Structure formats: structure tokens, C-alpha cells
């Protein structure tokens, strides 16, 4: 039915979220806002890029429209985040009849599982609580692990700029094989963009290094920042939604447990995310007596932001996130490297 609906729209397709490129060139479909941004950086005006997910839209529960399926039908290449993020992808590819180049940005990247974050949460609980409380936190973490195991691991690989470099390299390699794509242009754009990603990574690392390790504590809306935490040696105390899927809801017991961890560890703030309702995060922050970052000060996790916001691009979203996290620790970040300015 989906395929029939898509084919019925031939001749009247529209790009789902954003597009660019010269008419008559290669047609590329990208799933998420992050891989869409990477792809546009690489092809410039040399191809038409259709992005399926809109700014602020989560990939976890996405359902493509008939027009978007038609874009897939006509696409020469499909760029995906991979790592199990797009659970709806197989059905969409089958329904659309897509037979172009599939480019998986996660290829070769080792994924973290739920237990990687739990190790950080346990460490924080042990440092900030008496032994009895730490034991309770450990038992709770084990329960969460049993409930929230993800077959593919944590798919939020883009939150580490160094892994974003690997994603860009994967996409560039795949695009070079697509008919109608100028491989020389992709290679030049890849080199320039990788320079910016390296500068961003160095800038974040240098600023985080000014904070004692034991003070690098983080509480977010959901478990989307595993790779950022690992990259910069943070301690992830917990998330409002205890899992990878931002559509889940925390139980009363889970809320009480997180409030207890915040008080025990000395966390200074709770971060909401731009693509998730801030209500639960605000409630937990109020009960814990700490600051909540929401609204314009929310982090960009599962999605980039709308045009005109700090999170409009991947580079902007990461700078925004790092600045706010550093601010919550009492740090005024240094000036951005010249390559990231303007």
C-alpha cells in the first residue's frame, strides 16, 4: 500500500525537510538531520539532497510519508545514520523499491551498550553517597540494563565529534561511487569539513580539561550522549528517560532514583533536549533544587535545530551543547578556533 501510494505521487514530489543541488544531478536522500547536514557539506550544490527528518523530529518513531517514499524511489543514494537508529528503514526501502547506493555512516564504528553509561552512573553514585546508597544505585542500574538492552547498541554516535569525522568519511567514500557525483568536489569538501570537526573536537577537549574530572557531571533528558561522555571523560549521572528511545516515559520510581543521585553527587544542572518536552526535566530539577536548561538553552541531542537557531548545523549544535555544559560547571569557554568562526 505504501509503495502504491508513493508511486501515485510521481511528478508532484516535494523534499521532505530540506533540499539543495543542481537540477539534473544526482538525487540523494538522507535520513536524519545530522547525516543530512554532513551530506550537504560534502556535495555542495553538486547534487539534490532530500532530508527525511525535519528539525526537532526524532528518528526513533519516524514514519515516512508517501511523498518521502517517492523521493526514495527516485534516489540514486540513501545516506543513513545506521547503528540501528532508523528502525523503520527496512520497511521504507522495501515499500519504495529503492535500489540505489546505500551509505551507512556508522560503518566501522564500535558501538557502546547500555552498560557503558551505567559504569559512569555507578561511579558517580559511589563517589557521592554512602555505601548503602551506592549498592542501591548499582542494583537499579542492573535492572535498567536488563530492561533497556538495545540489540544494536547506542546509535547516537554523532555526539562525539571524532566519531562524526568517521561518519563524514564514510559518507564521502559512498558518495564518490554514485553516478553524477563529482568525486573531486566531494574530496575537497571532505577535507575542509574534517578540518572544522577536528578543530571543534580540540576546542571542546581543551575547555573540558579545565574542569576537575570529579566535577564533570551530566544529567540529560535521555541516554543520547554516551559518546560525548566517553570522549571527554565525563561522569553520566543519569537521564530523565532511562534509555535510548526518547519516546519512553520515566516511572515515578525512576524519577525518585534520579533525584536521589543528583543530590548525592552534587550535580548542578539538568539538561532538557530541544526535541523532547522539558516538563519531566523541569520537575526533576525543581525537586533536586538545581538549575534546568530548557527552551533555547536545551541541548541538541537526537535532532539538529531549525533554521536560525544555534543548532541549525552540526557544528553549531555541538558548540552550543559544549558551551552550556561548560557554563553549568562554572566555565567561560575560550574563543572558537578561527576555522569555526564566521
C-alpha positions as a Markdown table, in Angstrom:
| # | Residue | x | y | z |
|---|---|---|---|---|
| 1 | Unk | 0.0 | 0.0 | 0.0 |
| 2 | Unk | 2.8 | 2.4 | 0.9 |
| 3 | Unk | 4.6 | 1.7 | -2.4 |
| 4 | Unk | 1.4 | 2.2 | -4.4 |
| 5 | Unk | 0.8 | 5.5 | -2.6 |
| 6 | Unk | 4.3 | 6.6 | -3.3 |
| 7 | Unk | 4.2 | 5.8 | -7.0 |
| 8 | Unk | 0.9 | 7.6 | -7.3 |
| 9 | Unk | 2.6 | 10.8 | -6.4 |
| 10 | Unk | 5.0 | 10.7 | -9.4 |
| 11 | Unk | 5.5 | 14.1 | -10.8 |
| 12 | Unk | 4.5 | 16.0 | -7.7 |
| 13 | Unk | 7.1 | 15.1 | -5.1 |
| 14 | Unk | 8.5 | 17.6 | -2.7 |
| 15 | Unk | 11.5 | 17.5 | -0.5 |
| 16 | Unk | 10.6 | 16.4 | 3.0 |
| 17 | Unk | 12.6 | 18.7 | 5.1 |
| 18 | Unk | 15.3 | 20.4 | 3.1 |
| 19 | Unk | 17.0 | 20.1 | -0.2 |
| 20 | Unk | 19.7 | 21.5 | -2.4 |
| 21 | Unk | 21.6 | 20.8 | -5.6 |
| 22 | Unk | 21.6 | 21.4 | -9.3 |
| 23 | Unk | 18.7 | 20.2 | -11.4 |
| 24 | Unk | 19.6 | 17.1 | -13.4 |
| 25 | Unk | 22.3 | 16.0 | -11.0 |
| 26 | Unk | 22.3 | 13.0 | -8.6 |
| 27 | Unk | 19.5 | 12.7 | -6.2 |
| 28 | Unk | 20.5 | 11.9 | -2.6 |
| 29 | Unk | 18.1 | 11.1 | 0.3 |
| 30 | Unk | 19.5 | 11.4 | 3.8 |
| 31 | Unk | 17.5 | 10.2 | 6.8 |
| 32 | Unk | 18.4 | 12.3 | 9.9 |
| 33 | Unk | 19.2 | 15.9 | 10.4 |
| 34 | Unk | 22.8 | 15.1 | 11.2 |
| 35 | Unk | 23.6 | 12.9 | 8.2 |
| 36 | Unk | 21.6 | 15.4 | 6.1 |
| 37 | Unk | 23.9 | 18.2 | 7.2 |
| 38 | Unk | 27.0 | 16.1 | 6.6 |
| 39 | Unk | 25.8 | 15.2 | 3.1 |
| 40 | Unk | 25.1 | 18.8 | 2.1 |
| 41 | Unk | 28.5 | 19.9 | 3.3 |
| 42 | Unk | 30.1 | 17.2 | 1.1 |
| 43 | Unk | 28.1 | 17.6 | -2.1 |
| 44 | Unk | 27.6 | 21.4 | -2.0 |
| 45 | Unk | 25.5 | 22.4 | -5.0 |
| 46 | Unk | 26.5 | 19.3 | -7.0 |
| 47 | Unk | 23.5 | 17.1 | -6.1 |
| 48 | Unk | 19.9 | 17.3 | -4.9 |
| 49 | Unk | 19.7 | 16.3 | -1.2 |
| 50 | Unk | 16.3 | 15.4 | 0.3 |
| 51 | Unk | 16.3 | 15.1 | 4.1 |
| 52 | Unk | 13.6 | 12.9 | 5.6 |
| 53 | Unk | 13.5 | 14.1 | 9.2 |
| 54 | Unk | 12.7 | 17.7 | 10.0 |
| 55 | Unk | 14.5 | 19.8 | 12.6 |
| 56 | Unk | 13.4 | 18.8 | 16.1 |
| 57 | Unk | 12.0 | 15.4 | 14.8 |
| 58 | Unk | 13.1 | 12.2 | 16.5 |
| 59 | Unk | 14.3 | 9.3 | 14.3 |
| 60 | Unk | 13.1 | 6.7 | 16.9 |
| 61 | Unk | 9.4 | 6.7 | 16.0 |
| 62 | Unk | 9.6 | 8.2 | 12.5 |
| 63 | Unk | 7.0 | 7.2 | 9.8 |
| 64 | Unk | 7.9 | 8.4 | 6.3 |
| 65 | Unk | 5.1 | 9.9 | 4.2 |
| 66 | Unk | 4.1 | 8.8 | 0.7 |
| 67 | Unk | 6.0 | 11.7 | -0.8 |
| 68 | Unk | 9.1 | 10.8 | 1.1 |
| 69 | Unk | 8.8 | 7.2 | -0.1 |
| 70 | Unk | 8.6 | 8.6 | -3.6 |
| 71 | Unk | 11.9 | 10.5 | -3.0 |
| 72 | Unk | 13.4 | 7.2 | -2.0 |
| 73 | Unk | 12.1 | 5.6 | -5.2 |
| 74 | Unk | 13.9 | 8.2 | -7.3 |
| 75 | Unk | 17.0 | 8.4 | -5.2 |
| 76 | Unk | 20.5 | 7.5 | -6.6 |
| 77 | Unk | 21.8 | 7.1 | -3.0 |
| 78 | Unk | 20.4 | 6.8 | 0.5 |
| 79 | Unk | 22.6 | 8.1 | 3.4 |
| 80 | Unk | 21.7 | 6.7 | 6.9 |
| 81 | Unk | 23.0 | 7.1 | 10.4 |
| 82 | Unk | 22.8 | 3.3 | 10.9 |
| 83 | Unk | 23.7 | 1.6 | 14.2 |
| 84 | Unk | 20.1 | 0.6 | 14.5 |
| 85 | Unk | 18.7 | 4.2 | 14.8 |
| 86 | Unk | 16.3 | 4.0 | 11.9 |
| 87 | Unk | 14.2 | 1.0 | 12.9 |
| 88 | Unk | 11.7 | 1.9 | 10.2 |
| 89 | Unk | 14.3 | 1.9 | 7.4 |
| 90 | Unk | 13.9 | -1.6 | 6.0 |
| 91 | Unk | 10.1 | -1.2 | 5.6 |
| 92 | Unk | 10.6 | 2.2 | 3.9 |
| 93 | Unk | 13.2 | 0.8 | 1.5 |
| 94 | Unk | 11.0 | -2.2 | 0.6 |
| 95 | Unk | 7.9 | -0.1 | 0.2 |
| 96 | Unk | 9.7 | 2.5 | -2.1 |
| 97 | Unk | 11.6 | 0.0 | -4.2 |
| 98 | Unk | 14.8 | 2.0 | -3.6 |
| 99 | Unk | 17.7 | 0.3 | -5.5 |
| 100 | Unk | 20.4 | 2.9 | -5.3 |
| 101 | Unk | 23.6 | 3.2 | -3.3 |
| 102 | Unk | 23.0 | 2.6 | 0.5 |
| 103 | Unk | 25.6 | 4.6 | 2.5 |
| 104 | Unk | 25.8 | 3.7 | 6.2 |
| 105 | Unk | 27.6 | 6.5 | 8.2 |
| 106 | Unk | 28.1 | 4.1 | 11.1 |
| 107 | Unk | 30.3 | 1.6 | 9.2 |
| 108 | Unk | 33.3 | 0.6 | 11.2 |
| 109 | Unk | 32.3 | 2.4 | 14.4 |
| 110 | Unk | 32.3 | 0.4 | 17.6 |
| 111 | Unk | 29.0 | 0.9 | 19.4 |
| 112 | Unk | 28.6 | 1.3 | 23.2 |
| 113 | Unk | 25.9 | -0.6 | 25.0 |
| 114 | Unk | 23.7 | 0.4 | 28.0 |
| 115 | Unk | 26.3 | -0.8 | 30.5 |
| 116 | Unk | 28.9 | 1.7 | 29.3 |
| 117 | Unk | 26.7 | 4.5 | 30.7 |
| 118 | Unk | 25.9 | 2.5 | 33.8 |
| 119 | Unk | 29.6 | 2.3 | 34.7 |
| 120 | Unk | 29.7 | 6.1 | 34.8 |
| 121 | Unk | 26.5 | 6.3 | 36.7 |
| 122 | Unk | 27.7 | 3.8 | 39.3 |
| 123 | Unk | 30.9 | 5.6 | 39.7 |
| 124 | Unk | 29.1 | 8.9 | 40.4 |
| 125 | Unk | 26.8 | 7.2 | 42.9 |
| 126 | Unk | 29.7 | 5.6 | 44.7 |
| 127 | Unk | 31.6 | 8.9 | 45.0 |
| 128 | Unk | 28.7 | 10.9 | 46.2 |
| 129 | Unk | 26.8 | 8.5 | 48.5 |
| 130 | Unk | 27.3 | 6.2 | 51.4 |
| 131 | Unk | 28.0 | 2.5 | 50.7 |
| 132 | Unk | 24.3 | 1.5 | 51.2 |
| 133 | Unk | 23.1 | 4.1 | 48.7 |
| 134 | Unk | 25.8 | 3.1 | 46.2 |
| 135 | Unk | 24.6 | -0.5 | 46.4 |
| 136 | Unk | 21.0 | 0.5 | 45.7 |
| 137 | Unk | 22.2 | 2.5 | 42.7 |
| 138 | Unk | 24.1 | -0.4 | 41.4 |
| 139 | Unk | 21.1 | -2.7 | 41.7 |
| 140 | Unk | 18.9 | -0.2 | 40.0 |
| 141 | Unk | 21.5 | 0.1 | 37.1 |
| 142 | Unk | 21.4 | -3.7 | 36.7 |
| 143 | Unk | 17.6 | -3.6 | 36.5 |
| 144 | Unk | 17.8 | -0.9 | 33.8 |
| 145 | Unk | 20.3 | -2.9 | 31.8 |
| 146 | Unk | 18.0 | -5.9 | 31.7 |
| 147 | Unk | 15.1 | -3.8 | 30.5 |
| 148 | Unk | 16.8 | -1.4 | 28.1 |
| 149 | Unk | 19.3 | -3.6 | 26.2 |
| 150 | Unk | 19.4 | -2.4 | 22.6 |
| 151 | Unk | 20.3 | -5.1 | 20.0 |
| 152 | Unk | 22.4 | -2.7 | 18.0 |
| 153 | Unk | 24.0 | -0.7 | 20.8 |
| 154 | Unk | 23.6 | 3.1 | 21.4 |
| 155 | Unk | 23.2 | 4.7 | 18.0 |
| 156 | Unk | 23.9 | 8.3 | 19.0 |
| 157 | Unk | 27.4 | 8.2 | 17.6 |
| 158 | Unk | 27.4 | 11.8 | 16.2 |
| 159 | Unk | 27.6 | 13.3 | 19.7 |
| 160 | Unk | 31.4 | 12.6 | 19.7 |
| 161 | Unk | 33.0 | 15.0 | 17.0 |
| 162 | Unk | 35.8 | 12.5 | 16.4 |
| 163 | Unk | 33.2 | 9.8 | 15.5 |
| 164 | Unk | 31.4 | 12.4 | 13.4 |
| 165 | Unk | 34.6 | 12.6 | 11.4 |
| 166 | Unk | 34.4 | 8.9 | 10.7 |
| 167 | Unk | 30.7 | 9.3 | 9.7 |
| 168 | Unk | 31.7 | 12.1 | 7.2 |
| 169 | Unk | 34.5 | 9.9 | 5.8 |
| 170 | Unk | 32.0 | 7.0 | 5.3 |
| 171 | Unk | 29.5 | 9.3 | 3.6 |
| 172 | Unk | 32.2 | 10.8 | 1.4 |
| 173 | Unk | 33.5 | 7.4 | 0.4 |
| 174 | Unk | 30.0 | 6.2 | -0.5 |
| 175 | Unk | 29.1 | 9.4 | -2.4 |
| 176 | Unk | 32.2 | 9.1 | -4.6 |
| 177 | Unk | 30.7 | 5.9 | -6.1 |
| 178 | Unk | 27.4 | 7.5 | -7.0 |
| 179 | Unk | 26.9 | 8.3 | -10.7 |
| 180 | Unk | 26.5 | 12.0 | -11.3 |
| 181 | Unk | 28.6 | 13.0 | -8.2 |
| 182 | Unk | 31.8 | 14.9 | -8.8 |
| 183 | Unk | 34.2 | 12.9 | -6.6 |
| 184 | Unk | 36.8 | 15.7 | -6.7 |
| 185 | Unk | 34.3 | 18.2 | -5.2 |
| 186 | Unk | 33.4 | 15.7 | -2.5 |
| 187 | Unk | 37.0 | 15.1 | -1.6 |
| 188 | Unk | 37.8 | 18.8 | -1.4 |
| 189 | Unk | 34.7 | 19.5 | 0.7 |
| 190 | Unk | 35.5 | 16.5 | 2.9 |
| 191 | Unk | 39.0 | 17.8 | 3.7 |
| 192 | Unk | 37.7 | 21.3 | 4.6 |
| 193 | Unk | 34.9 | 19.9 | 6.8 |
| 194 | Unk | 37.1 | 17.4 | 8.6 |
| 195 | Unk | 39.4 | 20.3 | 9.5 |
| 196 | Unk | 36.5 | 22.0 | 11.2 |
| 197 | Unk | 35.5 | 18.9 | 13.0 |
| 198 | Unk | 39.0 | 18.4 | 14.3 |
| 199 | Unk | 39.1 | 22.0 | 15.5 |
| 200 | Unk | 35.8 | 21.6 | 17.2 |
| 201 | Unk | 36.9 | 18.4 | 19.0 |
| 202 | Unk | 40.2 | 20.1 | 20.1 |
| 203 | Unk | 38.3 | 23.2 | 21.4 |
| 204 | Unk | 35.8 | 21.1 | 23.5 |
| 205 | Unk | 38.6 | 18.9 | 24.9 |
| 206 | Unk | 40.8 | 21.9 | 25.9 |
| 207 | Unk | 37.9 | 23.6 | 27.7 |
| 208 | Unk | 36.6 | 20.5 | 29.4 |
| 209 | Unk | 40.2 | 19.8 | 30.6 |
| 210 | Unk | 40.0 | 23.0 | 32.8 |
| 211 | Unk | 37.4 | 21.2 | 34.9 |
| 212 | Unk | 38.5 | 18.6 | 37.5 |
| 213 | Unk | 37.3 | 15.2 | 36.5 |
| 214 | Unk | 35.2 | 14.7 | 39.6 |
| 215 | Unk | 33.2 | 17.8 | 38.7 |
| 216 | Unk | 32.3 | 16.8 | 35.1 |
| 217 | Unk | 28.8 | 15.5 | 35.9 |
| 218 | Unk | 26.0 | 15.3 | 33.4 |
| 219 | Unk | 22.2 | 14.7 | 33.6 |
| 220 | Unk | 20.2 | 14.8 | 30.4 |
| 221 | Unk | 16.7 | 14.2 | 29.1 |
| 222 | Unk | 17.6 | 10.7 | 27.7 |
| 223 | Unk | 20.5 | 8.4 | 27.1 |
| 224 | Unk | 21.8 | 10.2 | 24.0 |
| 225 | Unk | 25.2 | 11.5 | 25.0 |
| 226 | Unk | 27.2 | 8.3 | 25.7 |
| 227 | Unk | 29.8 | 9.0 | 23.1 |
| 228 | Unk | 30.2 | 12.7 | 24.2 |
| 229 | Unk | 30.6 | 11.5 | 27.8 |
| 230 | Unk | 33.3 | 8.9 | 26.8 |
| 231 | Unk | 35.2 | 11.3 | 24.5 |
| 232 | Unk | 35.7 | 14.0 | 27.2 |
| 233 | Unk | 35.8 | 11.9 | 30.4 |
| 234 | Unk | 32.5 | 13.0 | 31.9 |
| 235 | Unk | 30.5 | 11.1 | 34.5 |
| 236 | Unk | 27.0 | 10.4 | 33.3 |
| 237 | Unk | 24.9 | 10.5 | 36.5 |
| 238 | Unk | 21.6 | 9.6 | 34.8 |
| 239 | Unk | 18.8 | 10.6 | 32.4 |
| 240 | Unk | 15.2 | 11.6 | 32.8 |
| 241 | Unk | 14.2 | 9.0 | 30.3 |
| 242 | Unk | 16.2 | 5.9 | 31.2 |
| 243 | Unk | 17.0 | 4.5 | 27.8 |
| 244 | Unk | 17.9 | 5.3 | 24.2 |
| 245 | Unk | 14.4 | 5.9 | 23.0 |
| 246 | Unk | 13.2 | 9.4 | 23.6 |
| 247 | Unk | 9.5 | 8.3 | 23.3 |
| 248 | Unk | 9.7 | 6.4 | 26.6 |
| 249 | Unk | 8.3 | 7.8 | 29.9 |
| 250 | Unk | 10.1 | 7.6 | 33.2 |
| 251 | Unk | 8.3 | 5.9 | 36.1 |
| 252 | Unk | 7.8 | 7.5 | 39.5 |
| 253 | Unk | 10.5 | 5.2 | 41.0 |
| 254 | Unk | 12.9 | 6.2 | 38.2 |
| 255 | Unk | 12.3 | 9.9 | 38.9 |
| 256 | Unk | 12.9 | 9.4 | 42.6 |
| 257 | Unk | 16.0 | 7.5 | 41.9 |
| 258 | Unk | 17.4 | 10.2 | 39.7 |
| 259 | Unk | 16.6 | 13.0 | 42.1 |
| 260 | Unk | 18.5 | 11.0 | 44.8 |
| 261 | Unk | 21.5 | 10.6 | 42.6 |
| 262 | Unk | 21.5 | 14.3 | 41.7 |
| 263 | Unk | 21.5 | 15.2 | 45.4 |
| 264 | Unk | 24.1 | 12.6 | 46.3 |
| 265 | Unk | 26.6 | 13.5 | 43.6 |
| 266 | Unk | 26.3 | 17.3 | 43.7 |
| 267 | Unk | 25.1 | 17.7 | 40.1 |
| 268 | Unk | 24.5 | 21.4 | 39.4 |
| 269 | Unk | 22.0 | 21.2 | 36.5 |
| 270 | Unk | 19.6 | 19.0 | 34.5 |
| 271 | Unk | 19.6 | 19.4 | 30.7 |
| 272 | Unk | 16.5 | 19.1 | 28.6 |
| 273 | Unk | 16.8 | 18.4 | 24.9 |
| 274 | Unk | 15.4 | 20.5 | 22.1 |
| 275 | Unk | 13.4 | 17.7 | 20.5 |
| 276 | Unk | 11.9 | 16.4 | 23.8 |
| 277 | Unk | 9.3 | 18.0 | 26.1 |
| 278 | Unk | 11.1 | 19.7 | 29.0 |
| 279 | Unk | 8.4 | 19.0 | 31.6 |
| 280 | Unk | 9.9 | 15.9 | 33.3 |
| 281 | Unk | 13.4 | 17.5 | 33.3 |
| 282 | Unk | 12.0 | 20.7 | 34.9 |
| 283 | Unk | 10.2 | 18.7 | 37.5 |
| 284 | Unk | 13.3 | 16.7 | 38.4 |
| 285 | Unk | 15.4 | 19.8 | 38.5 |
| 286 | Unk | 12.9 | 21.5 | 40.8 |
| 287 | Unk | 12.7 | 18.5 | 43.2 |
| 288 | Unk | 16.5 | 18.3 | 43.2 |
| 289 | Unk | 17.0 | 22.0 | 43.8 |
| 290 | Unk | 19.2 | 22.5 | 40.7 |
| 291 | Unk | 19.1 | 24.6 | 37.5 |
| 292 | Unk | 17.3 | 23.3 | 34.4 |
| 293 | Unk | 18.5 | 24.1 | 30.9 |
| 294 | Unk | 15.5 | 24.1 | 28.6 |
| 295 | Unk | 13.9 | 26.2 | 25.8 |
| 296 | Unk | 16.7 | 28.0 | 23.9 |
| 297 | Unk | 19.2 | 26.5 | 26.4 |
| 298 | Unk | 18.2 | 22.9 | 25.8 |
| 299 | Unk | 20.8 | 20.6 | 24.3 |
| 300 | Unk | 20.6 | 19.3 | 20.7 |
| 301 | Unk | 20.5 | 15.5 | 21.0 |
| 302 | Unk | 18.5 | 13.4 | 18.6 |
| 303 | Unk | 18.0 | 16.3 | 16.2 |
| 304 | Unk | 19.5 | 19.5 | 14.9 |
| 305 | Unk | 17.6 | 22.7 | 15.3 |
| 306 | Unk | 15.5 | 24.9 | 13.0 |
| 307 | Unk | 17.0 | 27.5 | 10.6 |
| 308 | Unk | 18.2 | 30.5 | 12.6 |
| 309 | Unk | 18.9 | 28.5 | 15.9 |
| 310 | Unk | 22.3 | 27.6 | 17.3 |
| 311 | Unk | 21.6 | 24.0 | 16.3 |
| 312 | Unk | 20.9 | 24.7 | 12.6 |
| 313 | Unk | 24.1 | 22.9 | 11.7 |
| 314 | Unk | 26.0 | 20.0 | 13.3 |
| 315 | Unk | 29.0 | 22.3 | 14.1 |
| 316 | Unk | 26.7 | 24.9 | 15.7 |
| 317 | Unk | 24.8 | 22.3 | 17.7 |
| 318 | Unk | 28.0 | 20.9 | 19.2 |
| 319 | Unk | 29.4 | 24.3 | 20.1 |
| 320 | Unk | 26.0 | 25.2 | 21.7 |
| 321 | Unk | 26.0 | 22.0 | 23.7 |
| 322 | Unk | 29.6 | 22.3 | 24.9 |
| 323 | Unk | 29.1 | 26.0 | 25.9 |
| 324 | Unk | 26.1 | 25.2 | 28.0 |
| 325 | Unk | 27.6 | 22.2 | 29.7 |
| 326 | Unk | 30.8 | 24.2 | 30.5 |
| 327 | Unk | 28.6 | 27.0 | 31.8 |
| 328 | Unk | 26.9 | 24.6 | 34.2 |
| 329 | Unk | 30.3 | 23.8 | 35.6 |
| 330 | Unk | 31.2 | 27.5 | 36.0 |
| 331 | Unk | 33.5 | 27.7 | 33.0 |
| 332 | Unk | 33.6 | 30.5 | 30.5 |
| 333 | Unk | 34.8 | 28.8 | 27.2 |
| 334 | Unk | 37.7 | 30.1 | 25.2 |
| 335 | Unk | 37.2 | 31.7 | 21.8 |
| 336 | Unk | 36.4 | 29.4 | 19.0 |
| 337 | Unk | 39.3 | 28.5 | 16.6 |
| 338 | Unk | 39.4 | 30.7 | 13.5 |
| 339 | Unk | 38.3 | 28.0 | 11.2 |
| 340 | Unk | 35.0 | 27.8 | 13.1 |
| 341 | Unk | 34.3 | 31.5 | 13.2 |
| 342 | Unk | 32.1 | 33.3 | 10.8 |
